[in-house]
Amino acid sequence: ETDHGEHGLFKAEGLTTDQLRQAVVHSRQKLATSERRTCRVLGVARSTLQYQAVSTDDEVLRLAMIRLAKQYGRYGYRKVAELLRVEGWPVNHKKIERLWREEGLQLPRRHKKRRRLYHKDSSIIRLRPQHPNHIWSVDFVHDKLSNGRPYKMLTVLDEYTREALCVAVKPKMNSADVLDALYPLLLRRGKPVYIRSDNGSEFIATALQDWLRKVGIKPIQIYPGSPWENGYNERFNGTLRREVLNAEWFHTTKQAQIVINTWLRQYNRVRPHQALNMRPPIPETLLKSGP
């Protein structure tokens, strides 16, 4: 009866097998009882004491997950899960989320989905990309160097493939600098049908607008105060700020350009993108535009 009561007590406390094993060792040290009697009282099988934990696939997977989380510090568990699948691990995001929580790694915040916006005449505000080189979006990102001096970055994105075509870094940028950044892209990749931008003075300058029309590119300006109409580029700019600008401290614009170019290759070639079925943009671009 005593044995049964004590056994029930330990089970009621919800002790794990490892904790029961430790209780056996502690009781034998304090009471100088035999292993057989102690195990019988505590309700622990004697074979449990002899069990030696072995390395499991989950432990190796956990180490691989931690390695990728350290290497790509701003990635969430979904992107790390995709990178693990690329390495050959047959896992889904739910298992990685469980291991992610167990390791105390940060989980992304959940955001409410925004409803699609319409004009008063019920037409959709944003023209949707249909193929590569259909719509390029451009925008500026502002930041400061370590000495407090401001600098600007022009970001260019192919909205269909999500490939970041360019991030040009300069202390100051005007419409001529925008043209200088776009011109080599047009020579290398061909011209888009549209270029989407906000109503900044650099983008609506007459010289730039006239040049775009002469080469056969249709400029699109979003409505004032409606940055969500340029949502693809806005999202990229947010990623650039979180993963690079908030994590690095630059002394010169040249240093910033080098670091950003390195990150840009990772963004295009390695970083999984949810809109591309968790694939990086460059392979998707080759798949869509290849022969």
ChimeraX attribute file (.defattr): number of C-alpha atoms within 10 A of each C-alpha:
attribute: neighborCount
match mode: 1-to-1
recipient: residues
	/A:1	6
	/A:2	8
	/A:3	14
	/A:4	12
	/A:5	12
	/A:6	15
	/A:7	17
	/A:8	15
	/A:9	13
	/A:10	16
	/A:11	14
	/A:12	9
	/A:13	8
	/A:14	11
	/A:15	13
	/A:16	11
	/A:17	13
	/A:18	10
	/A:19	11
	/A:20	21
	/A:21	20
	/A:22	12
	/A:23	18
	/A:24	23
	/A:25	14
	/A:26	12
	/A:27	16
	/A:28	15
	/A:29	11
	/A:30	8
	/A:31	9
	/A:32	10
	/A:33	13
	/A:34	12
	/A:35	14
	/A:36	11
	/A:37	13
	/A:38	20
	/A:39	24
	/A:40	16
	/A:41	16
	/A:42	22
	/A:43	18
	/A:44	18
	/A:45	14
	/A:46	15
	/A:47	8
	/A:48	13
	/A:49	17
	/A:50	9
	/A:51	9
	/A:52	7
	/A:53	6
	/A:54	7
	/A:55	8
	/A:56	9
	/A:57	10
	/A:58	11
	/A:59	12
	/A:60	11
	/A:61	16
	/A:62	16
	/A:63	12
	/A:64	15
	/A:65	21
	/A:66	18
	/A:67	13
	/A:68	17
	/A:69	18
	/A:70	10
	/A:71	10
	/A:72	15
	/A:73	12
	/A:74	16
	/A:75	19
	/A:76	16
	/A:77	25
	/A:78	20
	/A:79	22
	/A:80	24
	/A:81	25
	/A:82	23
	/A:83	19
	/A:84	20
	/A:85	14
	/A:86	11
	/A:87	10
	/A:88	9
	/A:89	14
	/A:90	10
	/A:91	13
	/A:92	13
	/A:93	17
	/A:94	12
	/A:95	13
	/A:96	20
	/A:97	18
	/A:98	12
	/A:99	19
	/A:100	21
	/A:101	13
	/A:102	10
	/A:103	12
	/A:104	9
	/A:105	14
	/A:106	12
	/A:107	13
	/A:108	11
	/A:109	6
	/A:110	6
	/A:111	6
	/A:112	6
	/A:113	6
	/A:114	7
	/A:115	6
	/A:116	8
	/A:117	13
	/A:118	11
	/A:119	9
	/A:120	8
	/A:121	6
	/A:122	8
	/A:123	9
	/A:124	12
	/A:125	16
	/A:126	18
	/A:127	12
	/A:128	11
	/A:129	16
	/A:130	11
	/A:131	15
	/A:132	19
	/A:133	20
	/A:134	17
	/A:135	26
	/A:136	28
	/A:137	24
	/A:138	24
	/A:139	22
	/A:140	21
	/A:141	16
	/A:142	14
	/A:143	15
	/A:144	17
	/A:145	15
	/A:146	11
	/A:147	9
	/A:148	9
	/A:149	12
	/A:150	14
	/A:151	18
	/A:152	18
	/A:153	22
	/A:154	20
	/A:155	23
	/A:156	26
	/A:157	25
	/A:158	25
	/A:159	24
	/A:160	22
	/A:161	28
	/A:162	23
	/A:163	23
	/A:164	21
	/A:165	18
	/A:166	19
	/A:167	23
	/A:168	22
	/A:169	23
	/A:170	17
	/A:171	16
	/A:172	11
	/A:173	16
	/A:174	13
	/A:175	18
	/A:176	14
	/A:177	15
	/A:178	19
	/A:179	17
	/A:180	12
	/A:181	18
	/A:182	18
	/A:183	13
	/A:184	11
	/A:185	15
	/A:186	12
	/A:187	9
	/A:188	8
	/A:189	10
	/A:190	11
	/A:191	20
	/A:192	18
	/A:193	15
	/A:194	19
	/A:195	22
	/A:196	24
	/A:197	24
	/A:198	22
	/A:199	16
	/A:200	14
	/A:201	10
	/A:202	21
	/A:203	23
	/A:204	17
	/A:205	14
	/A:206	12
	/A:207	13
	/A:208	17
	/A:209	16
	/A:210	14
	/A:211	12
	/A:212	17
	/A:213	11
	/A:214	10
	/A:215	10
	/A:216	13
	/A:217	17
	/A:218	15
	/A:219	20
	/A:220	19
	/A:221	15
	/A:222	16
	/A:223	15
	/A:224	10
	/A:225	9
	/A:226	11
	/A:227	13
	/A:228	16
	/A:229	20
	/A:230	21
	/A:231	14
	/A:232	17
	/A:233	26
	/A:234	20
	/A:235	12
	/A:236	18
	/A:237	20
	/A:238	13
	/A:239	14
	/A:240	20
	/A:241	16
	/A:242	13
	/A:243	16
	/A:244	17
	/A:245	18
	/A:246	10
	/A:247	11
	/A:248	14
	/A:249	13
	/A:250	16
	/A:251	14
	/A:252	16
	/A:253	20
	/A:254	13
	/A:255	13
	/A:256	21
	/A:257	17
	/A:258	12
	/A:259	15
	/A:260	22
	/A:261	15
	/A:262	10
	/A:263	17
	/A:264	20
	/A:265	13
	/A:266	14
	/A:267	22
	/A:268	22
	/A:269	16
	/A:270	17
	/A:271	22
	/A:272	22
	/A:273	17
	/A:274	11
	/A:275	12
	/A:276	14
	/A:277	10
	/A:278	15
	/A:279	20
	/A:280	22
	/A:281	24
	/A:282	19
	/A:283	15
	/A:284	19
	/A:285	18
	/A:286	12
	/A:287	11
	/A:288	13
	/A:289	11
	/A:290	7
	/A:291	5
